[in-house]
């Protein structure tokens, strides 16, 4: 699902008040983290993730593992925090603007 710029802005506004649900540790993006993130996305659809330390390229590699493992879209990234979105096909919770 491709999101329009207005839908991305809307999701960013919803994510502003969220706290990170998934926190990456020293091992980074492991299979267990991807599994937990899948469950969180099924429940919430919009999830904030706090990435572990490292340089910018290392954090981008962690984001790539998370997005490819969960089929989620990156909505926003600032510093060590990334916001991911994946529509729940069975029970959508967030009504996106057209």
C-alpha positions as CSV (number, residue, x, y, z in Angstrom):
1,X,0.0,0.0,0.0
2,X,1.4,3.3,-1.1
3,X,0.7,6.3,1.2
4,X,0.0,9.8,-0.1
5,X,1.9,12.7,1.4
6,X,-1.3,13.8,3.2
7,X,-1.7,10.4,4.7
8,X,2.0,10.4,5.9
9,X,1.5,13.8,7.5
10,X,-1.6,12.5,9.2
11,X,0.2,9.4,10.6
12,X,3.1,11.6,11.7
13,X,0.7,13.7,13.7
14,X,-0.8,10.6,15.3
15,X,2.6,9.3,16.2
16,X,3.8,12.5,17.9
17,X,2.3,11.6,21.3
18,X,3.2,7.9,21.1
19,X,5.9,6.3,23.3
20,X,8.3,3.8,21.8
21,X,6.7,0.3,22.0
22,X,9.8,-1.6,20.8
23,X,13.3,-0.9,22.1
24,X,16.3,-2.3,20.3
25,X,19.2,-3.5,22.5
26,X,22.9,-4.1,21.9
27,X,22.2,-6.9,19.5
28,X,20.1,-4.7,17.2
29,X,17.3,-6.0,15.0
30,X,17.1,-9.7,15.7
31,X,14.4,-12.2,14.7
32,X,12.8,-11.9,18.2
33,X,12.5,-8.2,17.8
34,X,11.0,-8.6,14.4
35,X,8.5,-11.0,15.8
36,X,7.5,-8.6,18.6
37,X,7.2,-5.8,16.2
38,X,4.9,-7.9,14.0
39,X,2.6,-8.4,17.0
40,X,2.7,-4.7,17.9
41,X,1.9,-3.7,14.4
42,X,-1.0,-6.2,14.3
43,X,-2.4,-4.6,17.4
44,X,-1.6,-0.9,16.9
45,X,-0.8,-0.4,13.2
46,X,1.3,2.6,14.0
47,X,4.4,1.9,16.2
48,X,7.4,3.9,17.4
49,X,10.7,2.0,17.7
50,X,13.8,3.2,19.6
51,X,16.9,2.1,17.7
52,X,20.1,1.0,19.4
53,X,23.2,3.2,19.2
54,X,25.6,3.3,16.4
55,X,26.1,5.6,13.4
56,X,23.6,6.6,10.9
57,X,24.3,3.8,8.5
58,X,24.0,1.2,11.3
59,X,20.6,2.6,12.3
60,X,19.4,2.6,8.7
61,X,20.4,-1.1,8.4
62,X,18.3,-1.8,11.5
63,X,15.4,0.0,9.9
64,X,15.8,-2.0,6.7
65,X,15.7,-5.3,8.7
66,X,12.6,-4.2,10.6
67,X,10.7,-2.9,7.5
68,X,11.5,-5.9,5.3
69,X,10.8,-8.4,8.1
70,X,7.4,-6.9,8.9
71,X,6.3,-5.5,5.5
72,X,5.8,-2.1,7.3
73,X,6.4,1.3,5.9
74,X,8.7,3.9,7.5
75,X,6.6,7.0,8.2
76,X,9.2,9.2,10.0
77,X,12.6,9.0,11.4
78,X,14.4,11.4,13.7
79,X,17.6,10.5,15.6
80,X,17.2,7.1,17.2
81,X,13.5,6.9,16.8
82,X,11.6,5.6,13.8
83,X,7.8,5.4,13.2
84,X,6.5,2.4,11.3
85,X,3.0,1.7,9.9
86,X,1.3,-1.4,8.6
87,X,-2.4,-1.6,7.9
88,X,-4.2,-4.4,9.6
89,X,-6.1,-6.0,6.8
90,X,-8.7,-7.8,9.0
91,X,-9.5,-5.0,11.5
92,X,-8.2,-1.5,10.4
93,X,-7.9,0.8,13.4
94,X,-6.7,4.0,11.8
95,X,-8.9,5.7,9.3
96,X,-6.6,7.3,6.8
97,X,-7.6,10.5,4.9
98,X,-8.0,10.2,1.2
